[in-house]
């Protein structure tokens, strides 16, 4: 199963970009978005930014992901 994750765009070079979540950076492609900007939040699936998110929704999604990660960590520790 693959999940789409919210990342914040931190740099752009052509159709390549870097997205960040909790200090972890990864290369992403931005081909599918019209005029993406540094600082925007995007949903990334399989390395491609597929949709923009407003900041409020992105922060809510990131917090929910952290809660799930914490619960799993607690369950398996």
mmCIF file as gemmi writes it, N, C-alpha and C atoms, coordinates in Angstrom:
data_model
loop_
_atom_site.group_PDB
_atom_site.id
_atom_site.type_symbol
_atom_site.label_atom_id
_atom_site.label_alt_id
_atom_site.label_comp_id
_atom_site.label_asym_id
_atom_site.label_entity_id
_atom_site.label_seq_id
_atom_site.pdbx_PDB_ins_code
_atom_site.Cartn_x
_atom_site.Cartn_y
_atom_site.Cartn_z
_atom_site.occupancy
_atom_site.B_iso_or_equiv
_atom_site.pdbx_formal_charge
_atom_site.auth_seq_id
_atom_site.auth_asym_id
_atom_site.pdbx_PDB_model_num
ATOM 1 N N . UNK Axp A 1 ? 0.841 -1.171 0 1 0 ? 1 A 1
ATOM 2 C CA . UNK Axp A 1 ? 0 0 0 1 0 ? 1 A 1
ATOM 3 C C . UNK Axp A 1 ? 0.886 1.234 0 1 0 ? 1 A 1
ATOM 4 N N . UNK Axp A 2 ? 0.554 2.183 -0.805 1 0 ? 2 A 1
ATOM 5 C CA . UNK Axp A 2 ? 1.294 3.441 -0.864 1 0 ? 2 A 1
ATOM 6 C C . UNK Axp A 2 ? 0.431 4.546 -0.275 1 0 ? 2 A 1
ATOM 7 N N . UNK Axp A 3 ? 1.074 5.462 0.397 1 0 ? 3 A 1
ATOM 8 C CA . UNK Axp A 3 ? 0.378 6.606 0.967 1 0 ? 3 A 1
ATOM 9 C C . UNK Axp A 3 ? 0.899 7.883 0.347 1 0 ? 3 A 1
ATOM 10 N N . UNK Axp A 4 ? 0.028 8.839 0.193 1 0 ? 4 A 1
ATOM 11 C CA . UNK Axp A 4 ? 0.45 10.173 -0.217 1 0 ? 4 A 1
ATOM 12 C C . UNK Axp A 4 ? 0.728 10.956 1.06 1 0 ? 4 A 1
ATOM 13 N N . UNK Axp A 5 ? 1.803 11.724 1.052 1 0 ? 5 A 1
ATOM 14 C CA . UNK Axp A 5 ? 2.193 12.466 2.251 1 0 ? 5 A 1
ATOM 15 C C . UNK Axp A 5 ? 2.312 13.953 1.938 1 0 ? 5 A 1
ATOM 16 N N . UNK Axp A 6 ? 1.982 14.805 2.908 1 0 ? 6 A 1
ATOM 17 C CA . UNK Axp A 6 ? 2.164 16.243 2.701 1 0 ? 6 A 1
ATOM 18 C C . UNK Axp A 6 ? 3.619 16.63 2.952 1 0 ? 6 A 1
ATOM 19 N N . UNK Axp A 7 ? 4.159 17.399 2.049 1 0 ? 7 A 1
ATOM 20 C CA . UNK Axp A 7 ? 5.514 17.936 2.183 1 0 ? 7 A 1
ATOM 21 C C . UNK Axp A 7 ? 5.482 19.423 1.856 1 0 ? 7 A 1
ATOM 22 N N . UNK Axp A 8 ? 6.414 20.159 2.44 1 0 ? 8 A 1
ATOM 23 C CA . UNK Axp A 8 ? 6.561 21.586 2.132 1 0 ? 8 A 1
ATOM 24 C C . UNK Axp A 8 ? 7.692 21.733 1.128 1 0 ? 8 A 1
ATOM 25 N N . UNK Axp A 9 ? 7.445 22.427 0.038 1 0 ? 9 A 1
ATOM 26 C CA . UNK Axp A 9 ? 8.477 22.641 -0.977 1 0 ? 9 A 1
ATOM 27 C C . UNK Axp A 9 ? 9.52 23.609 -0.421 1 0 ? 9 A 1
ATOM 28 N N . UNK Axp A 10 ? 10.779 23.164 -0.415 1 0 ? 10 A 1
ATOM 29 C CA . UNK Axp A 10 ? 11.85 24.011 0.112 1 0 ? 10 A 1
ATOM 30 C C . UNK Axp A 10 ? 12.763 24.559 -0.981 1 0 ? 10 A 1
ATOM 31 N N . UNK Axp A 11 ? 12.789 23.907 -2.145 1 0 ? 11 A 1
ATOM 32 C CA . UNK Axp A 11 ? 13.557 24.438 -3.269 1 0 ? 11 A 1
ATOM 33 C C . UNK Axp A 11 ? 13.019 23.851 -4.562 1 0 ? 11 A 1
ATOM 34 N N . UNK Axp A 12 ? 13.231 24.598 -5.646 1 0 ? 12 A 1
ATOM 35 C CA . UNK Axp A 12 ? 12.764 24.179 -6.965 1 0 ? 12 A 1
ATOM 36 C C . UNK Axp A 12 ? 13.888 24.395 -7.967 1 0 ? 12 A 1
ATOM 37 N N . UNK Axp A 13 ? 14.099 23.381 -8.837 1 0 ? 13 A 1
ATOM 38 C CA . UNK Axp A 13 ? 15.069 23.465 -9.925 1 0 ? 13 A 1
ATOM 39 C C . UNK Axp A 13 ? 14.428 22.817 -11.149 1 0 ? 13 A 1
ATOM 40 N N . UNK Axp A 14 ? 13.809 23.63 -11.974 1 0 ? 14 A 1
ATOM 41 C CA . UNK Axp A 14 ? 13.079 23.096 -13.125 1 0 ? 14 A 1
ATOM 42 C C . UNK Axp A 14 ? 11.859 22.332 -12.644 1 0 ? 14 A 1
ATOM 43 N N . UNK Axp A 15 ? 11.768 21.051 -13.039 1 0 ? 15 A 1
ATOM 44 C CA . UNK Axp A 15 ? 10.667 20.197 -12.604 1 0 ? 15 A 1
ATOM 45 C C . UNK Axp A 15 ? 11.054 19.346 -11.401 1 0 ? 15 A 1
ATOM 46 N N . UNK Axp A 16 ? 12.273 19.524 -10.91 1 0 ? 16 A 1
ATOM 47 C CA . UNK Axp A 16 ? 12.719 18.85 -9.691 1 0 ? 16 A 1
ATOM 48 C C . UNK Axp A 16 ? 12.556 19.807 -8.516 1 0 ? 16 A 1
ATOM 49 N N . UNK Axp A 17 ? 12.204 19.258 -7.376 1 0 ? 17 A 1
ATOM 50 C CA . UNK Axp A 17 ? 12.064 20.075 -6.177 1 0 ? 17 A 1
ATOM 51 C C . UNK Axp A 17 ? 12.501 19.241 -4.981 1 0 ? 17 A 1
ATOM 52 N N . UNK Axp A 18 ? 12.606 19.918 -3.858 1 0 ? 18 A 1
ATOM 53 C CA . UNK Axp A 18 ? 12.855 19.238 -2.591 1 0 ? 18 A 1
ATOM 54 C C . UNK Axp A 18 ? 11.679 19.549 -1.696 1 0 ? 18 A 1
ATOM 55 N N . UNK Axp A 19 ? 11.126 18.488 -1.1 1 0 ? 19 A 1
ATOM 56 C CA . UNK Axp A 19 ? 10.038 18.621 -0.143 1 0 ? 19 A 1
ATOM 57 C C . UNK Axp A 19 ? 10.52 18.176 1.224 1 0 ? 19 A 1
ATOM 58 N N . UNK Axp A 20 ? 9.955 18.763 2.276 1 0 ? 20 A 1
ATOM 59 C CA . UNK Axp A 20 ? 10.406 18.468 3.63 1 0 ? 20 A 1
ATOM 60 C C . UNK Axp A 20 ? 9.234 18.17 4.558 1 0 ? 20 A 1
ATOM 61 N N . UNK Axp A 21 ? 9.459 17.196 5.446 1 0 ? 21 A 1
ATOM 62 C CA . UNK Axp A 21 ? 8.503 16.866 6.513 1 0 ? 21 A 1
ATOM 63 C C . UNK Axp A 21 ? 9.323 16.528 7.75 1 0 ? 21 A 1
ATOM 64 N N . UNK Axp A 22 ? 9.127 17.27 8.806 1 0 ? 22 A 1
ATOM 65 C CA . UNK Axp A 22 ? 9.804 17.012 10.078 1 0 ? 22 A 1
ATOM 66 C C . UNK Axp A 22 ? 11.324 16.915 9.925 1 0 ? 22 A 1
ATOM 67 N N . UNK Axp A 23 ? 11.894 17.773 9.104 1 0 ? 23 A 1
ATOM 68 C CA . UNK Axp A 23 ? 13.34 17.799 8.935 1 0 ? 23 A 1
ATOM 69 C C . UNK Axp A 23 ? 13.884 16.794 7.938 1 0 ? 23 A 1
ATOM 70 N N . UNK Axp A 24 ? 13.04 15.917 7.427 1 0 ? 24 A 1
ATOM 71 C CA . UNK Axp A 24 ? 13.464 14.936 6.428 1 0 ? 24 A 1
ATOM 72 C C . UNK Axp A 24 ? 13.145 15.503 5.049 1 0 ? 24 A 1
ATOM 73 N N . UNK Axp A 25 ? 14.165 15.536 4.203 1 0 ? 25 A 1
ATOM 74 C CA . UNK Axp A 25 ? 13.999 16.094 2.859 1 0 ? 25 A 1
ATOM 75 C C . UNK Axp A 25 ? 14.041 14.981 1.835 1 0 ? 25 A 1
ATOM 76 N N . UNK Axp A 26 ? 13.248 15.159 0.78 1 0 ? 26 A 1
ATOM 77 C CA . UNK Axp A 26 ? 13.313 14.208 -0.314 1 0 ? 26 A 1
ATOM 78 C C . UNK Axp A 26 ? 13.061 14.902 -1.638 1 0 ? 26 A 1
ATOM 79 N N . UNK Axp A 27 ? 13.681 14.344 -2.661 1 0 ? 27 A 1
ATOM 80 C CA . UNK Axp A 27 ? 13.49 14.883 -4.002 1 0 ? 27 A 1
ATOM 81 C C . UNK Axp A 27 ? 12.104 14.512 -4.486 1 0 ? 27 A 1
ATOM 82 N N . UNK Axp A 28 ? 11.451 15.473 -5.119 1 0 ? 28 A 1
ATOM 83 C CA . UNK Axp A 28 ? 10.134 15.229 -5.692 1 0 ? 28 A 1
ATOM 84 C C . UNK Axp A 28 ? 10.075 15.861 -7.076 1 0 ? 28 A 1
ATOM 85 N N . UNK Axp A 29 ? 9.118 15.407 -7.862 1 0 ? 29 A 1
ATOM 86 C CA . UNK Axp A 29 ? 8.861 15.995 -9.171 1 0 ? 29 A 1
ATOM 87 C C . UNK Axp A 29 ? 7.604 16.85 -9.062 1 0 ? 29 A 1
ATOM 88 N N . UNK Axp A 30 ? 7.609 17.967 -9.774 1 0 ? 30 A 1
ATOM 89 C CA . UNK Axp A 30 ? 6.481 18.893 -9.694 1 0 ? 30 A 1
ATOM 90 C C . UNK Axp A 30 ? 5.803 19.096 -11.053 1 0 ? 30 A 1
ATOM 91 N N . UNK Axp A 31 ? 6.025 18.15 -11.968 1 0 ? 31 A 1
ATOM 92 C CA . UNK Axp A 31 ? 5.474 18.23 -13.318 1 0 ? 31 A 1
ATOM 93 C C . UNK Axp A 31 ? 3.952 18.409 -13.349 1 0 ? 31 A 1
ATOM 94 N N . UNK Axp A 32 ? 3.257 17.846 -12.379 1 0 ? 32 A 1
ATOM 95 C CA . UNK Axp A 32 ? 1.797 17.805 -12.415 1 0 ? 32 A 1
ATOM 96 C C . UNK Axp A 32 ? 1.128 19.05 -11.842 1 0 ? 32 A 1
ATOM 97 N N . UNK Axp A 33 ? 1.924 19.969 -11.318 1 0 ? 33 A 1
ATOM 98 C CA . UNK Axp A 33 ? 1.364 21.187 -10.732 1 0 ? 33 A 1
ATOM 99 C C . UNK Axp A 33 ? 1.642 22.384 -11.621 1 0 ? 33 A 1
ATOM 100 N N . UNK Axp A 34 ? 0.685 23.288 -11.666 1 0 ? 34 A 1
ATOM 101 C CA . UNK Axp A 34 ? 0.879 24.529 -12.419 1 0 ? 34 A 1
ATOM 102 C C . UNK Axp A 34 ? 1.515 25.568 -11.496 1 0 ? 34 A 1
ATOM 103 N N . UNK Axp A 35 ? 2.683 26.039 -11.856 1 0 ? 35 A 1
ATOM 104 C CA . UNK Axp A 35 ? 3.373 27.134 -11.18 1 0 ? 35 A 1
ATOM 105 C C . UNK Axp A 35 ? 3.556 26.922 -9.668 1 0 ? 35 A 1
ATOM 106 N N . UNK Axp A 36 ? 4.193 25.817 -9.272 1 0 ? 36 A 1
ATOM 107 C CA . UNK Axp A 36 ? 4.43 25.598 -7.834 1 0 ? 36 A 1
ATOM 108 C C . UNK Axp A 36 ? 5.435 26.601 -7.285 1 0 ? 36 A 1
ATOM 109 N N . UNK Axp A 37 ? 5.338 26.882 -6 1 0 ? 37 A 1
ATOM 110 C CA . UNK Axp A 37 ? 6.201 27.877 -5.355 1 0 ? 37 A 1
ATOM 111 C C . UNK Axp A 37 ? 6.855 27.291 -4.104 1 0 ? 37 A 1
ATOM 112 N N . UNK Axp A 38 ? 8.064 27.763 -3.821 1 0 ? 38 A 1
ATOM 113 C CA . UNK Axp A 38 ? 8.737 27.411 -2.576 1 0 ? 38 A 1
ATOM 114 C C . UNK Axp A 38 ? 7.858 27.89 -1.425 1 0 ? 38 A 1
ATOM 115 N N . UNK Axp A 39 ? 7.711 27.045 -0.409 1 0 ? 39 A 1
ATOM 116 C CA . UNK Axp A 39 ? 6.893 27.381 0.748 1 0 ? 39 A 1
ATOM 117 C C . UNK Axp A 39 ? 5.5 26.778 0.705 1 0 ? 39 A 1
ATOM 118 N N . UNK Axp A 40 ? 5.058 26.32 -0.471 1 0 ? 40 A 1
ATOM 119 C CA . UNK Axp A 40 ? 3.745 25.692 -0.577 1 0 ? 40 A 1
ATOM 120 C C . UNK Axp A 40 ? 3.805 24.264 -0.059 1 0 ? 40 A 1
ATOM 121 N N . UNK Axp A 41 ? 2.678 23.805 0.455 1 0 ? 41 A 1
ATOM 122 C CA . UNK Axp A 41 ? 2.535 22.408 0.852 1 0 ? 41 A 1
ATOM 123 C C . UNK Axp A 41 ? 1.884 21.651 -0.285 1 0 ? 41 A 1
ATOM 124 N N . UNK Axp A 42 ? 2.377 20.439 -0.516 1 0 ? 42 A 1
ATOM 125 C CA . UNK Axp A 42 ? 1.841 19.599 -1.578 1 0 ? 42 A 1
ATOM 126 C C . UNK Axp A 42 ? 1.666 18.179 -1.06 1 0 ? 42 A 1
ATOM 127 N N . UNK Axp A 43 ? 0.757 17.453 -1.691 1 0 ? 43 A 1
ATOM 128 C CA . UNK Axp A 43 ? 0.603 16.027 -1.43 1 0 ? 43 A 1
ATOM 129 C C . UNK Axp A 43 ? 1.516 15.309 -2.422 1 0 ? 43 A 1
ATOM 130 N N . UNK Axp A 44 ? 2.353 14.405 -1.908 1 0 ? 44 A 1
ATOM 131 C CA . UNK Axp A 44 ? 3.313 13.688 -2.748 1 0 ? 44 A 1
ATOM 132 C C . UNK Axp A 44 ? 2.981 12.203 -2.721 1 0 ? 44 A 1
ATOM 133 N N . UNK Axp A 45 ? 2.89 11.623 -3.911 1 0 ? 45 A 1
ATOM 134 C CA . UNK Axp A 45 ? 2.653 10.191 -4.05 1 0 ? 45 A 1
ATOM 135 C C . UNK Axp A 45 ? 3.637 9.65 -5.083 1 0 ? 45 A 1
ATOM 136 N N . UNK Axp A 46 ? 4.373 8.619 -4.697 1 0 ? 46 A 1
ATOM 137 C CA . UNK Axp A 46 ? 5.344 7.969 -5.593 1 0 ? 46 A 1
ATOM 138 C C . UNK Axp A 46 ? 6.349 8.972 -6.16 1 0 ? 46 A 1
ATOM 139 N N . UNK Axp A 47 ? 6.701 9.969 -5.348 1 0 ? 47 A 1
ATOM 140 C CA . UNK Axp A 47 ? 7.713 10.934 -5.757 1 0 ? 47 A 1
ATOM 141 C C . UNK Axp A 47 ? 7.195 12.122 -6.559 1 0 ? 47 A 1
ATOM 142 N N . UNK Axp A 48 ? 5.891 12.159 -6.823 1 0 ? 48 A 1
ATOM 143 C CA . UNK Axp A 48 ? 5.305 13.252 -7.59 1 0 ? 48 A 1
ATOM 144 C C . UNK Axp A 48 ? 4.364 14.074 -6.727 1 0 ? 48 A 1
ATOM 145 N N . UNK Axp A 49 ? 4.52 15.391 -6.78 1 0 ? 49 A 1
ATOM 146 C CA . UNK Axp A 49 ? 3.56 16.291 -6.139 1 0 ? 49 A 1
ATOM 147 C C . UNK Axp A 49 ? 2.294 16.243 -6.984 1 0 ? 49 A 1
ATOM 148 N N . UNK Axp A 50 ? 1.186 15.837 -6.361 1 0 ? 50 A 1
ATOM 149 C CA . UNK Axp A 50 ? -0.038 15.645 -7.143 1 0 ? 50 A 1
ATOM 150 C C . UNK Axp A 50 ? -1.121 16.671 -6.842 1 0 ? 50 A 1
ATOM 151 N N . UNK Axp A 51 ? -0.947 17.417 -5.745 1 0 ? 51 A 1
ATOM 152 C CA . UNK Axp A 51 ? -1.978 18.393 -5.378 1 0 ? 51 A 1
ATOM 153 C C . UNK Axp A 51 ? -1.418 19.373 -4.351 1 0 ? 51 A 1
ATOM 154 N N . UNK Axp A 52 ? -1.88 20.613 -4.415 1 0 ? 52 A 1
ATOM 155 C CA . UNK Axp A 52 ? -1.533 21.602 -3.393 1 0 ? 52 A 1
ATOM 156 C C . UNK Axp A 52 ? -2.434 21.411 -2.175 1 0 ? 52 A 1
ATOM 157 N N . UNK Axp A 53 ? -1.899 21.809 -1.022 1 0 ? 53 A 1
ATOM 158 C CA . UNK Axp A 53 ? -2.683 21.846 0.214 1 0 ? 53 A 1
ATOM 159 C C . UNK Axp A 53 ? -2.539 23.232 0.807 1 0 ? 53 A 1
ATOM 160 N N . UNK Axp A 54 ? -3.617 23.738 1.4 1 0 ? 54 A 1
ATOM 161 C CA . UNK Axp A 54 ? -3.429 24.994 2.12 1 0 ? 54 A 1
ATOM 162 C C . UNK Axp A 54 ? -2.679 24.662 3.408 1 0 ? 54 A 1
ATOM 163 N N . UNK Axp A 55 ? -2.03 25.644 3.976 1 0 ? 55 A 1
ATOM 164 C CA . UNK Axp A 55 ? -1.164 25.412 5.129 1 0 ? 55 A 1
ATOM 165 C C . UNK Axp A 55 ? -1.927 24.821 6.315 1 0 ? 55 A 1
ATOM 166 N N . UNK Axp A 56 ? -3.129 25.309 6.565 1 0 ? 56 A 1
ATOM 167 C CA . UNK Axp A 56 ? -3.907 24.807 7.695 1 0 ? 56 A 1
ATOM 168 C C . UNK Axp A 56 ? -4.168 23.306 7.564 1 0 ? 56 A 1
ATOM 169 N N . UNK Axp A 57 ? -4.606 22.875 6.388 1 0 ? 57 A 1
ATOM 170 C CA . UNK Axp A 57 ? -4.882 21.45 6.178 1 0 ? 57 A 1
ATOM 171 C C . UNK Axp A 57 ? -3.595 20.633 6.248 1 0 ? 57 A 1
ATOM 172 N N . UNK Axp A 58 ? -2.525 21.145 5.679 1 0 ? 58 A 1
ATOM 173 C CA . UNK Axp A 58 ? -1.247 20.434 5.709 1 0 ? 58 A 1
ATOM 174 C C . UNK Axp A 58 ? -0.782 20.215 7.141 1 0 ? 58 A 1
ATOM 175 N N . UNK Axp A 59 ? -0.882 21.235 7.971 1 0 ? 59 A 1
ATOM 176 C CA . UNK Axp A 59 ? -0.447 21.107 9.366 1 0 ? 59 A 1
ATOM 177 C C . UNK Axp A 59 ? -1.325 20.12 10.135 1 0 ? 59 A 1
ATOM 178 N N . UNK Axp A 60 ? -2.626 20.118 9.849 1 0 ? 60 A 1
ATOM 179 C CA . UNK Axp A 60 ? -3.517 19.138 10.476 1 0 ? 60 A 1
ATOM 180 C C . UNK Axp A 60 ? -3.156 17.719 10.049 1 0 ? 60 A 1
ATOM 181 N N . UNK Axp A 61 ? -2.879 17.53 8.761 1 0 ? 61 A 1
ATOM 182 C CA . UNK Axp A 61 ? -2.504 16.213 8.249 1 0 ? 61 A 1
ATOM 183 C C . UNK Axp A 61 ? -1.181 15.744 8.84 1 0 ? 61 A 1
ATOM 184 N N . UNK Axp A 62 ? -0.218 16.652 8.949 1 0 ? 62 A 1
ATOM 185 C CA . UNK Axp A 62 ? 1.083 16.297 9.523 1 0 ? 62 A 1
ATOM 186 C C . UNK Axp A 62 ? 0.944 15.914 10.989 1 0 ? 62 A 1
ATOM 187 N N . UNK Axp A 63 ? 0.114 16.625 11.724 1 0 ? 63 A 1
ATOM 188 C CA . UNK Axp A 63 ? -0.105 16.29 13.136 1 0 ? 63 A 1
ATOM 189 C C . UNK Axp A 63 ? -0.771 14.921 13.27 1 0 ? 63 A 1
ATOM 190 N N . UNK Axp A 64 ? -1.727 14.634 12.426 1 0 ? 64 A 1
ATOM 191 C CA . UNK Axp A 64 ? -2.387 13.326 12.458 1 0 ? 64 A 1
ATOM 192 C C . UNK Axp A 64 ? -1.384 12.219 12.148 1 0 ? 64 A 1
ATOM 193 N N . UNK Axp A 65 ? -0.508 12.441 11.191 1 0 ? 65 A 1
ATOM 194 C CA . UNK Axp A 65 ? 0.518 11.442 10.862 1 0 ? 65 A 1
ATOM 195 C C . UNK Axp A 65 ? 1.453 11.222 12.046 1 0 ? 65 A 1
ATOM 196 N N . UNK Axp A 66 ? 1.818 12.292 12.742 1 0 ? 66 A 1
ATOM 197 C CA . UNK Axp A 66 ? 2.679 12.16 13.929 1 0 ? 66 A 1
ATOM 198 C C . UNK Axp A 66 ? 1.991 11.343 15.022 1 0 ? 66 A 1
ATOM 199 N N . UNK Axp A 67 ? 0.701 11.573 15.211 1 0 ? 67 A 1
ATOM 200 C CA . UNK Axp A 67 ? -0.046 10.818 16.215 1 0 ? 67 A 1
ATOM 201 C C . UNK Axp A 67 ? -0.055 9.326 15.884 1 0 ? 67 A 1
ATOM 202 N N . UNK Axp A 68 ? -0.24 8.992 14.624 1 0 ? 68 A 1
ATOM 203 C CA . UNK Axp A 68 ? -0.219 7.583 14.21 1 0 ? 68 A 1
ATOM 204 C C . UNK Axp A 68 ? 1.183 7.001 14.425 1 0 ? 68 A 1
ATOM 205 N N . UNK Axp A 69 ? 2.217 7.731 14.017 1 0 ? 69 A 1
ATOM 206 C CA . UNK Axp A 69 ? 3.594 7.262 14.213 1 0 ? 69 A 1
ATOM 207 C C . UNK Axp A 69 ? 3.894 7.034 15.685 1 0 ? 69 A 1
ATOM 208 N N . UNK Axp A 70 ? 3.469 7.954 16.545 1 0 ? 70 A 1
ATOM 209 C CA . UNK Axp A 70 ? 3.695 7.814 17.989 1 0 ? 70 A 1
ATOM 210 C C . UNK Axp A 70 ? 2.966 6.596 18.543 1 0 ? 70 A 1
ATOM 211 N N . UNK Axp A 71 ? 1.729 6.393 18.108 1 0 ? 71 A 1
ATOM 212 C CA . UNK Axp A 71 ? 0.957 5.248 18.598 1 0 ? 71 A 1
ATOM 213 C C . UNK Axp A 71 ? 1.601 3.933 18.146 1 0 ? 71 A 1
ATOM 214 N N . UNK Axp A 72 ? 2.078 3.877 16.925 1 0 ? 72 A 1
ATOM 215 C CA . UNK Axp A 72 ? 2.734 2.668 16.443 1 0 ? 72 A 1
ATOM 216 C C . UNK Axp A 72 ? 4.056 2.42 17.179 1 0 ? 72 A 1
ATOM 217 N N . UNK Axp A 73 ? 4.787 3.482 17.411 1 0 ? 73 A 1
ATOM 218 C CA . UNK Axp A 73 ? 6.053 3.37 18.142 1 0 ? 73 A 1
ATOM 219 C C . UNK Axp A 73 ? 5.789 2.823 19.543 1 0 ? 73 A 1
ATOM 220 N N . UNK Axp A 74 ? 4.755 3.337 20.201 1 0 ? 74 A 1
ATOM 221 C CA . UNK Axp A 74 ? 4.41 2.891 21.546 1 0 ? 74 A 1
ATOM 222 C C . UNK Axp A 74 ? 3.946 1.427 21.543 1 0 ? 74 A 1
ATOM 223 N N . UNK Axp A 75 ? 3.164 1.069 20.539 1 0 ? 75 A 1
ATOM 224 C CA . UNK Axp A 75 ? 2.64 -0.282 20.418 1 0 ? 75 A 1
ATOM 225 C C . UNK Axp A 75 ? 3.751 -1.313 20.23 1 0 ? 75 A 1
ATOM 226 N N . UNK Axp A 76 ? 4.763 -0.946 19.442 1 0 ? 76 A 1
ATOM 227 C CA . UNK Axp A 76 ? 5.822 -1.9 19.094 1 0 ? 76 A 1
ATOM 228 C C . UNK Axp A 76 ? 7.109 -1.721 19.88 1 0 ? 76 A 1
ATOM 229 N N . UNK Axp A 77 ? 7.079 -0.916 20.943 1 0 ? 77 A 1
ATOM 230 C CA . UNK Axp A 77 ? 8.309 -0.754 21.734 1 0 ? 77 A 1
ATOM 231 C C . UNK Axp A 77 ? 8.245 -1.541 23.025 1 0 ? 77 A 1
